Amino acid sequence: MKPARAKTPRKPLVKKGSQTNLKDPVGVYCRVRPLSFPDQECCIEVINNTTVQLHTPEGYRLNRNGDCKETQYSFKQVFGTHTTQKELFDVVANPLVEDLIHGKNGLLFTYGVTGSGKTHTMTGSPGEGGLLPRCLDMIFNSIGSFQAKRYVFKSNDRNSMDIQCEVDALLERQKREAVPIPKTLSSKRQIDPEFADMITVQEFCKAEEVDEDSVYGVFVSYIEIYNNYIYDLLEEVPFDPIKPKPPQSKLLREDKNHNMYVAGCTEIEVKSTEEAFEVFWRGQKKRRIANTHLNRESSRSHSVFNIKLVQAPLDADGDNVLQEKEQITISQLSLVDLAGSERTNRTRAEGNRLREAGNINQSLMTLRTCMDVLRENQMYGTNKMVPYRDSKLTHLFKNYFDGEGKVRMIVCVNPKAEDYEESLQVMRFAEVTQEVEVARPIDKAICGLTPGRRYRNQARGPVGDEPLVTDMVLQSFPPLPSCEILDINDEHTLPKLIEALEKRHHLRQMMIDEFNKQANTFKALLQGFDSAVLSKENYIQGKLNEKEKVISGQKLEIERLEKKNKTLEYKIEILEKTTTIYEEDKRNLQQELETQNQKLQRQFSDKRRLEARLQGMVTETTMKWEKECERRVAAKQLEMQNKLWVKDEKLKQLKAIVTEPKTEKPERPSRERDREKVTQRSVSPSPVPFLFQPDQNIPPIRLRHRRSRSAGDRWVDHKPASNVQTETVMQPHVPHAITVSVANEKALAKCEKYMLTHQELASDGEIETKLIKGDVYKTRGGGQSVQFTDIETLKQESPSGSRKRRSSTVVPAQADGTESEWTDVETRCSVAVEMRAGSQLGPGYQHHAQPKRKKP
């Protein structure tokens, strides 16, 4: 009959972070990585197992006016360059795994500059597993035989666990086996050779005092914080080759116990070290790394690998899990690999790398600020708000610093002199972090069930099944008859009893004889065995003596070789020193050669620059003189053409006087007639303007307005308000025109022609007026459009100019080959003005009157 199961008492609620709890400081450890090259300058020296000393590098002293400062920093423990991963694990991570198995939380993170060995410390390398695989190995070594079957524990979205009975867990397993899921490592599959050497731990490590009356389940998750966004590295996104879907960032939530967690993060149940590490490796391949100037594989994000251990007690029978959710104990160990702090001027980051470096430095700066505020609040009793929400990294681990749990930090440093300033900042941050205290984890409440119930029920069955040797012997004897004597005259009971006893005695005597016989046989066998063993011992002893002689000879040989080795080492040391001297000389000579090469290159570049400058000066001077010569030739040609034109005009005037008996008013040449003439006249340079002489018998010139070609059409005369009124003789005039300052649709609808008066400054500084003419057409939409057909140019020139002012830029030629007539003003002028010194009209002008004809 099974005993009645007593009701399990509930655990007492304890407020996290209460003042009654004891507090422990954050454990800060320092690990110094070896130098990459033996001849590198070192700036960090390990003084003892708790102290390191920073030396100022030589180059830094020169830049800082020779200031040499040595600073010492203390840690809980310092691990030198020869420390193995096993030694580091035993001191730092082993206690955290012990606490995890006993239901307490833990946080371990590595901190340091880029290339200081953080990822190597956390993950490891082939043949030298890091802290993460060793933690997994210790967990499964401790709870291997006490693990619950898969899917007995089931995670939910509220950062807690549900319990399923054996039947529901079996149905869940069958359903999952029917659906194709990402393959995980099982005991039948071979380990991936890519990480097989990392998880092969030679040293067996196991936690003490594991609760045997409980079952355990291990769940792992892996996230990264990239550019202050959280991404799930274990999330399976369906691959779409046409439109790949980018990974979605996750949000932080707070559960009912005020613990922060990543909502919607994938948690995978694992049953072995190999399976857990394969899940980690699958996520590690998705982590963002990049090649920088300081590190070939630099982590560009903070990674967090969470190991969640679920523990539930067995029922009173010790057979099944107790189906009470309140009895579940969940503990978590977070292993954080922080991205390295870096200076962008050293990494030479650009674009995305520069933005990543800025976000990394910002999150690490927020972590430092939180530590500073926590330290100030604890030391001085202030109540300043800690800026956890400024960064996803600090917000995620808020409950460790405000609640309870053990926090440990490994400061990884690179002793090379180039990282001196970054290492100095890391040491200062570690010094502040050691003074921050975290509440000590409380022990979990003891379950009210009887301890040892797992093995007690298992050991109850086999005791009555195996018969004893005495029982077998007693059963081989004949049974005794009834010994009860009811009558005084009974003569049968005693004889039967005596007969049965005699038979038993005889049987016993036979068994004794058989036993003695077998004992003698066994004794003889033992004696033979003893003699064989003795002979073998003698033989082995002889062999051992021979081996000892061989070993002694080998020891002598080893001593001789050691002496020879010491001699060779001394010679090698001398050769190394000689080589160092030669290498130093070689470097000096190379530096001197490089200096000379640079000097020669500078001289060559200066020479080439000077040659190019001289060539440019020669070219510039040549071009300058060529332009000057062209200008002088053009000026001379213009002067000669002007003189030639003046003479031609004088001859024309003489010819007109000779051929015409009386003076008549010259007829204005018709433009229509000029257009019909196709023969071009000889082009002569424009003359300077004419001046009228009062003593000449030349008819007066009547001011005439220039007429438009289409005088019969209605015109829109567009004169912008910005135009300047000129006082020229030739003025554009269109009769019956609508004059506007801004073109509008109303005016265009009433006219058939359009003229725009446009003024601009010519290259010689004079105002040039253009008459842009066009026809007005109606459009299909009811509007008006203008199609430009002709442009006339009115230009005013100074008397110092070299060209004649004409009424239009286009002058058609006469049909008979002669030059076309000039305008009325030009025709009527009989006096030409030529630039001469000493003129009374002004500087540079001289009058030339037409000479009188002599009578024949």
C-alpha positions in Angstrom: 0.0 0.0 0.0 1.4 3.4 -1.0 1.7 6.0 1.7 -0.5 9.0 1.4 1.2 11.9 -0.3 1.6 15.0 1.8 0.9 18.4 0.4 4.2 20.1 -0.6 4.8 23.4 1.2 5.2 26.4 -1.0 8.5 28.3 -1.1 8.6 31.5 0.9 8.6 34.6 -1.3 11.8 36.6 -0.8 12.1 40.1 -2.3 15.1 40.4 -4.6 17.6 43.0 -3.8 16.4 43.5 -0.2 18.7 45.2 2.3 18.6 42.1 4.5 20.6 40.1 1.9 24.3 39.9 2.1 26.3 41.4 -0.8 29.4 40.4 -2.5 31.6 42.6 -4.8 31.8 41.8 -8.5 34.7 39.4 -9.1 37.1 40.9 -11.6 39.9 38.8 -13.0 42.7 39.8 -15.4 44.1 37.6 -18.2 47.2 38.7 -20.1 47.6 37.3 -23.6 51.0 36.5 -25.1 52.7 38.9 -27.5 52.3 38.1 -31.2 56.0 38.6 -31.8 58.9 38.1 -29.3 60.5 41.4 -30.2 57.4 43.6 -29.6 57.6 46.2 -26.9 55.6 45.3 -23.8 53.8 47.7 -21.6 52.2 45.3 -19.0 54.0 43.3 -16.4 52.6 40.7 -14.0 53.9 41.5 -10.5 52.2 38.7 -8.7 49.0 36.6 -8.8 46.9 39.6 -7.9 48.7 42.7 -9.3 49.8 44.0 -12.8 51.8 47.0 -13.6 51.6 49.3 -16.6 54.7 50.9 -18.1 54.6 54.0 -20.3 55.9 53.0 -23.8 58.9 54.8 -25.3 57.0 56.5 -28.1 54.3 57.6 -25.6 56.9 59.2 -23.4 58.3 61.2 -26.4 54.9 62.5 -27.2 54.2 63.4 -23.6 57.4 65.3 -23.0 59.2 62.4 -21.4 56.6 61.8 -18.7 57.2 58.2 -17.4 54.5 56.9 -15.1 54.1 53.3 -13.8 50.7 52.3 -12.4 49.7 49.2 -10.6 46.2 47.6 -10.6 44.9 44.9 -8.3 42.5 42.1 -9.2 40.9 39.1 -7.5 43.4 37.0 -9.5 45.8 37.6 -12.4 46.4 35.0 -15.0 49.7 35.3 -16.9 50.5 34.4 -20.5 51.1 30.7 -19.7 47.8 30.1 -18.0 45.8 27.2 -19.5 42.1 27.2 -20.1 41.6 24.6 -17.4 43.2 26.7 -14.7 41.1 29.7 -15.7 37.9 27.6 -15.7 38.6 26.1 -12.3 38.9 29.5 -10.7 36.4 31.6 -12.5 33.6 29.5 -14.1 33.5 26.4 -11.9 31.8 28.2 -9.0 29.2 29.7 -11.3 28.3 26.2 -12.7 28.0 24.9 -9.1 25.6 27.8 -8.2 23.7 27.1 -11.4 23.1 23.5 -10.5 22.0 24.6 -7.0 19.4 27.0 -8.4 21.4 30.3 -8.4 21.9 32.8 -11.3 25.3 33.8 -12.7 26.8 36.3 -15.2 30.2 36.0 -16.7 31.5 38.4 -19.3 34.8 39.2 -21.0 35.9 42.8 -21.5 38.8 44.3 -23.3 40.1 46.1 -26.4 40.0 44.6 -29.9 42.4 41.7 -30.3 42.9 41.0 -26.5 41.7 37.4 -26.6 38.1 37.7 -25.4 36.6 35.3 -27.9 39.4 32.9 -27.4 38.8 32.9 -23.6 35.1 32.4 -24.0 34.9 30.0 -27.0 38.4 28.6 -27.2 40.4 27.2 -30.2 40.9 23.7 -31.7 42.5 21.6 -29.0 42.0 24.2 -26.3 38.3 24.6 -25.4 37.2 27.8 -23.7 35.0 28.5 -20.8 31.7 27.9 -22.7 32.3 24.2 -23.7 33.8 23.5 -20.3 30.7 24.9 -18.6 28.5 22.7 -20.7 30.6 19.6 -20.1 30.5 20.1 -16.3 26.7 20.6 -16.4 26.0 17.4 -18.3 28.6 15.4 -16.2 26.7 16.5 -13.1 23.1 15.9 -14.2 23.6 13.3 -16.9 21.6 10.5 -15.2 19.0 12.8 -13.7 17.8 14.5 -16.9 14.1 14.5 -17.7 12.8 13.2 -20.9 12.6 15.6 -23.8 9.5 17.9 -23.7 8.7 17.2 -20.1 9.7 20.8 -19.5 8.2 23.3 -22.1 9.2 26.9 -22.3 6.6 29.6 -22.8 6.7 33.3 -23.8 6.7 34.6 -20.3 10.2 33.6 -19.3 9.0 30.6 -17.3 8.5 26.9 -17.7 5.5 24.5 -17.9 5.5 20.8 -16.8 4.0 18.1 -19.0 3.2 14.6 -17.9 4.9 11.6 -19.5 2.0 11.0 -21.9 1.9 14.6 -23.1 5.7 14.6 -23.5 5.5 11.4 -25.6 2.9 12.9 -27.9 5.0 16.0 -28.2 8.0 14.0 -29.2 6.1 12.0 -31.8 4.6 15.2 -33.2 8.1 16.9 -33.4 9.6 13.8 -35.1 6.9 13.9 -37.8 7.7 17.6 -38.6 11.1 18.3 -40.3 13.1 20.5 -37.9 16.7 21.7 -38.0 19.0 18.7 -37.2 20.7 18.6 -33.8 23.5 16.4 -32.7 22.5 13.0 -31.3 24.6 10.2 -29.8 24.5 8.2 -33.0 25.9 11.0 -35.2 29.5 11.9 -35.5 30.7 15.2 -34.1 31.4 18.0 -36.6 35.2 18.1 -37.0 35.0 21.9 -37.2 34.6 22.1 -33.5 35.3 18.5 -32.3 38.6 19.6 -30.7 37.0 22.4 -28.8 34.5 20.2 -26.8 36.9 17.3 -26.2 37.8 18.0 -22.6 40.3 15.6 -21.1 39.6 16.6 -17.5 36.5 15.2 -15.9 34.7 17.8 -13.9 31.5 17.4 -11.9 29.5 19.4 -9.4 29.2 18.2 -5.8 26.0 17.5 -3.9 23.6 17.2 -6.8 20.0 16.7 -5.7 19.3 13.1 -6.7 15.5 13.4 -6.0 15.0 16.0 -8.8 15.0 15.9 -12.6 16.7 18.5 -14.7 16.3 20.1 -18.2 18.8 22.3 -20.0 17.7 25.0 -22.5 20.1 27.3 -24.4 19.5 30.5 -26.3 22.0 32.7 -28.3 21.5 36.4 -29.1 23.6 39.2 -30.3 23.4 43.0 -29.7 24.4 44.7 -33.0 24.1 48.5 -33.4 22.0 48.6 -30.2 19.5 46.1 -31.7 18.9 42.5 -30.4 18.9 39.7 -32.9 18.2 36.0 -32.3 21.0 33.9 -33.8 19.1 30.6 -33.5 16.0 31.9 -35.3 15.3 29.9 -38.5 14.3 32.2 -41.3 13.0 30.6 -44.5 15.4 31.3 -47.4 13.9 33.3 -50.3 16.4 33.7 -53.2 14.2 36.3 -54.9 13.6 38.6 -52.0 15.6 37.6 -48.9 14.0 38.6 -45.6 16.4 40.5 -43.3 16.5 39.3 -39.6 14.0 41.0 -37.3 15.2 42.7 -34.1 13.7 41.5 -30.8 12.3 43.5 -27.9 13.1 43.4 -24.1 10.3 42.5 -21.7 10.0 42.3 -17.9 8.4 39.1 -16.3 6.4 38.9 -13.2 9.6 38.6 -11.1 10.9 41.8 -12.6 13.6 40.0 -14.6 14.5 41.2 -18.1 14.3 38.8 -21.0 14.2 38.8 -24.8 10.7 38.3 -26.0 10.2 35.7 -28.7 13.8 34.4 -28.4 14.4 30.8 -29.5 15.1 28.4 -26.6 16.3 24.9 -27.6 16.3 21.9 -25.2 19.6 20.0 -25.3 20.7 16.7 -23.8 24.4 16.6 -24.2 27.5 18.7 -24.5 27.9 18.0 -28.2 24.3 18.9 -29.0 24.5 22.1 -27.0 27.8 23.2 -28.6 26.5 22.4 -32.1 23.5 24.8 -31.4 26.0 27.4 -30.3 28.2 26.9 -33.3 25.2 27.3 -35.6 24.5 30.7 -34.1 28.2 31.6 -34.1 28.3 31.4 -37.9 25.5 34.0 -38.1 27.3 36.4 -35.7 28.7 39.6 -37.3 32.4 39.7 -37.6 34.6 41.9 -39.9 38.2 42.4 -40.9 39.7 45.6 -39.4 43.2 47.0 -39.3 43.7 45.6 -35.7 42.0 42.2 -35.9 41.3 40.0 -38.9 38.1 38.5 -37.3 36.9 41.4 -35.1 33.5 40.9 -33.3 31.2 43.7 -34.4 28.5 42.8 -31.8 28.0 41.7 -28.2 27.0 38.0 -28.0 25.1 36.5 -25.1 24.8 32.7 -24.7 22.2 31.8 -22.0 22.2 28.4 -20.3 18.9 27.9 -18.5 18.7 25.0 -16.0 15.2 23.8 -15.0 14.9 21.7 -11.9 11.7 20.0 -10.6 11.4 17.4 -7.7 10.1 13.9 -8.1 6.8 12.8 -6.5 6.6 10.8 -3.2 7.0 7.5 -5.1 10.2 8.7 -6.8 8.9 7.7 -10.2 7.5 10.8 -11.9 7.9 14.6 -11.9 5.9 16.5 -9.4 3.2 18.2 -11.4 3.3 21.5 -9.5 4.5 24.5 -11.3 5.4 26.4 -8.1 8.0 23.8 -7.3 10.0 24.4 -10.5 13.4 26.1 -9.9 14.9 28.0 -12.9 18.5 29.2 -12.8 20.4 30.9 -15.6 24.0 31.3 -16.5 24.8 34.1 -19.1 28.1 34.0 -20.9 28.7 37.3 -22.6 31.4 38.0 -25.1 31.6 41.8 -25.4 32.9 43.4 -28.6 36.2 45.2 -28.2 36.4 48.9 -27.6 38.5 50.6 -30.3 39.6 53.9 -31.6 38.6 54.6 -35.1 41.8 56.3 -36.0 43.7 53.1 -35.3 41.2 50.7 -37.0 40.8 53.0 -40.0 37.1 52.2 -40.0 34.8 53.6 -42.7 31.2 53.4 -43.6 29.4 50.5 -41.8 32.5 49.6 -39.8 32.7 53.2 -38.5 29.0 53.1 -37.4 29.5 49.7 -35.7 32.5 51.0 -33.8 30.5 54.0 -32.7 27.7 51.9 -31.3 30.1 49.5 -29.6 31.9 52.3 -27.9 28.6 53.9 -26.9 27.2 50.7 -25.3 30.5 50.1 -23.4 30.5 53.8 -22.3 26.9 53.2 -20.9 28.1 50.1 -19.1 30.9 52.2 -17.5 28.4 55.0 -16.5 26.1 52.4 -14.9 29.0 51.0 -12.8 30.0 54.5 -11.8 26.5 55.4 -10.6 26.1 52.1 -8.8 29.4 52.5 -7.0 28.5 56.1 -6.0 25.1 55.0 -4.7 26.5 52.2 -2.6 29.5 54.1 -1.3 27.9 57.5 -0.5 24.3 56.4 0.1 22.9 58.5 -2.8 19.9 57.5 -4.9 20.8 58.5 -8.4 19.0 56.8 -11.3 21.2 54.2 -13.0 20.9 54.7 -16.8 20.2 51.1 -17.7 17.8 52.0 -20.5 20.5 54.0 -22.5 21.7 50.7 -23.9 20.2 47.3 -24.7 23.3 45.6 -23.1 22.8 47.2 -19.7 19.1 47.0 -19.8 19.2 43.2 -20.4 21.4 42.5 -17.3 19.7 45.1 -15.1 18.3 42.4 -12.7 21.8 41.0 -12.0 23.0 44.3 -10.6 19.7 45.4 -8.9 18.6 41.9 -7.9 20.7 38.9 -7.0 23.2 36.7 -8.6 26.9 36.2 -8.9 28.7 38.5 -11.4 32.2 37.9 -12.6 34.2 39.7 -15.3 37.4 38.7 -17.1 39.5 41.6 -18.2 41.5 40.6 -21.2 44.5 42.7 -22.1 47.1 42.7 -24.8 50.5 43.8 -23.4 51.8 45.3 -26.7 52.8 49.0 -26.5 50.3 50.1 -29.2 47.4 49.3 -26.9 48.7 51.3 -24.0 46.0 54.0 -23.9 43.1 51.5 -24.4 44.5 49.2 -21.8 44.8 52.1 -19.4 41.1 52.8 -19.8 40.2 49.2 -19.4 42.2 49.0 -16.1 40.4 52.1 -14.8 37.0 50.6 -15.6 38.0 47.3 -13.9 39.1 49.2 -10.8 35.6 50.9 -10.5 33.7 47.6 -11.2 35.5 45.8 -8.3 33.9 48.3 -5.9 30.3 47.5 -7.0 28.5 45.0 -4.8 25.8 42.6 -5.9 23.2 40.8 -3.6 24.3 37.3 -2.7 22.0 34.6 -4.1 19.7 32.9 -1.5 19.5 29.2 -1.1 16.3 27.6 -2.5 13.6 26.2 -0.2 13.9 22.5 0.6 11.1 20.4 -0.8 8.9 18.8 2.0 9.1 15.3 0.5 11.3 12.4 1.9 14.9 12.5 0.6 16.3 9.4 -1.1 13.0 8.4 -2.6 14.5 7.8 -6.1 16.8 4.9 -5.1 14.6 3.6 -2.2 11.8 2.4 -4.4 14.3 1.0 -7.0 16.1 -1.1 -4.3 12.9 -2.6 -2.9 12.3 -5.2 -5.6 15.6 -7.2 -5.9 15.9 -8.1 -2.2 13.2 -10.9 -2.2 14.0 -12.3 -5.6 17.4 -13.7 -5.1 17.4 -16.9 -2.9 20.1 -17.3 -0.2 22.6 -20.1 -0.1 21.4 -21.3 3.3 17.9 -21.6 2.0 19.1 -23.7 -0.9 21.0 -26.1 1.4 18.0 -26.5 3.8 15.7 -27.3 0.9 18.0 -30.1 -0.2 17.5 -32.0 3.1 14.5 -34.4 3.5 11.6 -32.9 5.4 11.2 -33.8 9.1 8.1 -35.9 10.1 5.6 -34.6 12.7 7.2 -34.6 16.2 3.9 -34.3 18.1 3.3 -37.3 20.5 -0.3 -37.6 21.4 -0.2 -41.1 23.0 2.1 -42.5 25.6 2.2 -45.8 23.7 3.1 -44.1 20.4 6.0 -46.1 19.0 6.1 -44.8 15.5 6.8 -41.1 15.9 10.2 -41.3 17.6 11.6 -44.0 15.3 10.5 -42.0 12.2 12.1 -38.9 13.7 15.3 -40.9 14.5 15.4 -42.3 11.0 14.9 -38.8 9.4 17.7 -37.4 11.6 20.0 -40.3 10.7 19.3 -39.6 7.0 20.1 -36.0 7.5 23.2 -36.8 9.4 24.3 -39.2 6.7 23.6 -36.6 4.1 25.4 -34.0 6.1 28.4 -36.3 6.4 28.4 -36.8 2.7 28.2 -33.1 2.1 31.1 -32.5 4.5 33.2 -35.2 2.7 32.3 -33.6 -0.6 33.1 -30.2 0.7 36.5 -31.4 2.1 37.3 -33.1 -1.2 36.4 -29.9 -3.2 38.3 -27.9 -0.6 41.4 -30.0 -1.1 41.0 -29.8 -4.8 40.7 -26.0 -4.6 43.7 -25.9 -2.2 45.8 -27.8 -4.7 44.6 -25.4 -7.4 45.5 -22.4 -5.2 49.0 -23.9 -4.6 49.5 -24.4 -8.3 48.3 -20.9 -8.9 50.7 -19.6 -6.2 53.6 -21.4 -7.7 52.7 -20.1 -11.2 52.4 -16.6 -9.8 55.7 -17.0 -8.0 57.4 -18.1 -11.2 55.8 -15.2 -13.1 57.0 -12.8 -10.4 60.5 -14.1 -10.7 60.4 -13.8 -14.4 58.9 -10.3 -14.1 61.6 -9.4 -11.6 64.3 -10.4 -14.0 62.7 -8.4 -16.7 62.5 -5.4 -14.3 66.1 -5.7 -13.5 67.0 -5.7 -17.1 64.8 -2.7 -17.7 66.3 -0.9 -14.8 69.8 -1.4 -16.3 68.5 -0.1 -19.6 66.9 2.9 -17.8 70.1 3.7 -15.9 72.0 3.6 -19.2 69.4 5.8 -20.8 69.6 8.2 -17.8 73.3 8.5 -18.3 72.7 9.1 -22.0 70.0 11.7 -21.1 72.4 13.5 -18.8 75.1 13.6 -21.5 72.5 14.9 -24.0 71.3 17.5 -21.5 74.9 18.7 -21.0 75.3 18.9 -24.8 71.9 20.6 -25.0 73.0 23.2 -22.5 76.2 23.8 -24.5 74.1 24.2 -27.7 71.6 26.5 -26.0 74.5 28.7 -24.8 75.8 28.8 -28.4 72.3 29.5 -29.7 72.0 32.3 -27.2 75.3 33.8 -28.4 74.2 33.4 -32.0 70.8 35.0 -31.2 72.5 38.0 -29.6 74.8 38.3 -32.6 71.8 38.0 -34.8 69.9 40.6 -32.8 72.9 43.0 -33.2 73.1 42.3 -37.0 69.3 42.7 -37.3 69.5 46.0 -35.4 72.3 47.2 -37.8 70.2 46.0 -40.7 67.2 47.9 -39.5 69.3 51.0 -39.0 70.8 50.7 -42.5 67.3 50.1 -43.9 66.0 53.1 -42.2 68.9 55.2 -43.4 68.3 53.8 -46.9 64.7 54.6 -46.7 65.5 58.1 -45.5 67.9 58.6 -48.5 65.3 57.2 -50.9 62.7 59.5 -49.5 65.1 62.4 -49.8 65.9 61.5 -53.4 62.2 61.1 -54.2 61.5 64.6 -52.7 64.3 66.0 -54.8 63.0 64.3 -57.9 59.5 65.5 -57.1 60.8 69.1 -56.6 62.7 68.9 -59.8 59.6 67.7 -61.7 57.5 70.4 -60.1 60.1 73.0 -61.0 60.2 71.7 -64.6 56.4 71.7 -64.8 56.4 75.3 -63.4 59.0 76.5 -65.9 57.2 74.8 -68.7 53.9 76.4 -67.6 55.6 79.8 -67.4 57.1 79.4 -70.9 53.8 78.3 -72.3 52.0 81.2 -70.6 54.6 83.7 -71.8 54.4 82.3 -75.4 50.6 82.5 -75.4 50.7 86.0 -73.9 53.0 87.3 -76.6 51.1 85.5 -79.4 47.9 87.2 -78.2 49.7 90.5 -78.0 51.0 90.1 -81.5 47.6 89.1 -82.8 46.1 92.1 -81.1 48.6 94.5 -82.5 48.3 93.0 -86.0 44.5 93.2 -85.8 44.7 96.9 -84.5 47.0 97.8 -87.4 44.8 96.1 -89.9 41.8 97.9 -88.5 43.6 101.2 -88.7 44.6 100.6 -92.3 41.1 99.5 -93.3 39.6 102.6 -91.6 42.0 104.8 -93.6 41.1 102.9 -96.8 37.4 103.4 -96.1 37.8 107.1 -95.5 39.5 107.4 -98.8 36.8 105.4 -100.5 34.1 107.6 -99.1 35.9 110.7 -100.2 36.2 109.3 -103.7 32.5 108.4 -103.7 31.6 111.9 -102.7 33.8 113.4 -105.4 32.2 111.1 -107.9 28.7 112.1 -106.8 29.6 115.8 -107.1 31.0 115.3 -110.6 28.2 113.1 -112.0 25.2 114.8 -110.4 24.7 118.5 -111.6 22.4 119.4 -108.8 21.9 118.4 -105.3 18.9 116.2 -104.7 17.6 114.5 -101.7 18.9 111.0 -101.7 16.4 108.3 -101.9 16.3 105.9 -99.0 17.2 102.4 -100.2 14.4 99.9 -100.0 14.9 96.9 -97.7 12.8 94.7 -99.9 15.1 95.6 -102.9 18.1 94.9 -100.7 16.8 91.5 -99.9 16.3 90.6 -103.5 20.0 91.4 -104.3 22.1 88.3 -104.1 25.5 89.6 -105.1 27.6 90.3 -102.0 29.5 93.5 -101.7 33.0 93.7 -100.5 33.2 93.8 -96.7 34.8 96.9 -95.3 35.3 97.8 -91.7 32.6 100.0 -90.2 33.6 103.6 -90.1 33.6 105.9 -87.1 30.5 108.0 -86.7 30.0 111.1 -88.9 29.8 114.7 -87.7 28.1 117.4 -89.7 30.1 120.6 -90.7 28.0 123.7 -90.8 30.0 125.2 -93.7 29.2 122.4 -96.1 26.4 122.6 -98.7 24.8 119.4 -97.7 21.0 119.1 -97.2 19.8 118.7 -93.7 19.0 115.3 -92.4 15.4 114.6 -91.4 14.9 112.4 -88.3 13.1 109.3 -89.5 11.7 106.4 -87.5 12.5 103.0 -88.6 9.5 101.2 -89.9 8.6 97.5 -89.5 8.5 95.2 -92.4 4.9 94.4 -91.7 3.4 97.8 -91.1 -0.1 96.6 -92.0 -0.4 94.0 -89.2 -1.3 94.6 -85.6 1.7 94.3 -83.3 2.3 93.6 -79.6 5.3 95.8 -78.7 6.8 94.2 -75.6 9.1 96.7 -73.9 10.3 95.4 -70.4 10.3 98.1 -67.7 14.0 97.4 -67.1 15.1 98.7 -70.6 17.2 101.9 -70.8 16.0 104.7 -73.0 18.7 105.4 -75.6 19.0 108.7 -77.5 20.0 107.2 -80.8 18.7 108.6 -84.2 17.4 105.2 -85.2 14.5 104.3 -82.9 12.2 101.2 -83.3 8.7 102.4 -84.0 5.6 100.3 -84.9 2.4 102.3 -85.5 -0.9 101.1 -84.0 0.9 98.7 -81.7 -0.2 97.6 -78.2 2.7 98.5 -76.0 3.1 96.2 -72.9 5.8 95.8 -70.2 4.7 92.2 -69.5 3.4 89.8 -72.2 -0.2 88.7 -71.5 -2.8 86.6 -73.2 -5.3 89.5 -73.7 -2.8 91.5 -75.8 -1.7 88.5 -77.9 -5.3 87.7 -78.7 -5.8 91.1 -80.4 -2.6 91.0 -82.6 -1.0 89.0 -85.3 2.6 90.0 -84.7 4.9 90.1 -81.6 8.1 92.1 -81.0 10.3 91.9 -77.9 12.8 94.8 -77.3 15.7 93.2 -75.5 18.8 95.1 -74.2 22.1 93.6 -73.2 25.7 94.9 -72.7 28.0 94.1 -75.5 31.6 93.0 -75.1 32.9 96.5 -75.7 30.7 97.9 -72.9 28.0 99.6 -75.1 24.3 98.9 -75.0 23.1 96.5 -77.7 19.3 96.5 -78.5 17.8 93.4 -80.1 14.3 93.4 -81.7 13.0 89.8 -81.6 10.0 89.4 -83.9 7.6 86.6 -84.3 4.1 85.5 -85.5 1.2 84.9 -83.1 -0.8 81.7 -83.7 -3.9 80.4 -81.9 -3.6 77.0 -80.3 -6.2 74.2 -80.1 -6.7 74.8 -76.4 -7.9 78.4 -77.0 -4.6 80.1 -76.2 -1.9 81.8 -78.2 1.6 80.8 -79.1 4.5 82.9 -80.6 6.8 81.5 -83.3 9.9 83.7 -83.6 11.0 84.5 -87.2 13.5 87.4 -87.2 16.0 89.3 -85.0 17.2 92.8 -85.7 20.0 94.4 -83.8 20.5 98.1 -82.9 23.9 98.8 -81.6 25.4 102.1 -80.4 29.2 102.5 -80.4 31.6 105.0 -79.1 33.5 107.2 -81.6 36.7 105.5 -80.3 35.3 102.2 -81.7 36.6 100.7 -84.9 33.3 99.7 -86.5 30.5 101.7 -88.1 27.1 101.8 -86.4 24.6 100.1 -88.6 20.8 99.7 -88.4 21.0 95.9 -88.7 23.6 93.2 -88.3 22.5 91.6 -91.6 23.2 93.7 -94.8 22.2 92.1 -98.0 24.5 92.7 -101.1 23.5 94.4 -104.3 22.7 92.4 -107.4 25.2 94.1 -109.6 28.1 93.4 -107.4 28.5 96.9 -105.9 28.2 97.6 -102.3 24.8 98.2 -100.9 23.8 101.7 -99.9 24.1 102.9 -96.3 21.3 104.4 -94.3 20.1 108.0 -95.0 22.2 109.4 -92.2 25.4 107.8 -93.5 24.6 108.8 -97.1 24.0 112.4 -96.3 27.1 112.8 -94.2 29.9 114.4 -96.2 32.5 114.7 -93.5 34.3 111.8 -92.0 35.8 111.8 -88.6 39.1 110.1 -88.1 41.0 109.6 -84.9 43.7 112.3 -84.9 45.7 113.9 -82.1 45.0 117.6 -81.4 41.4 117.8 -82.5 39.2 120.6 -81.1 36.2 118.3 -80.7 37.9 116.3 -78.0 40.9 114.0 -77.5 41.7 111.9 -80.5 39.5 113.6 -83.1 40.4 115.6 -86.3 38.1 117.1 -88.9 38.5 116.3 -92.6 36.5 118.6 -94.9 35.7 117.5 -98.4 38.0 119.3 -100.8 36.5 121.7 -103.3 36.6 120.7 -106.9 38.9 122.9 -109.1 37.5 124.2 -112.3 39.1 122.6 -115.3 
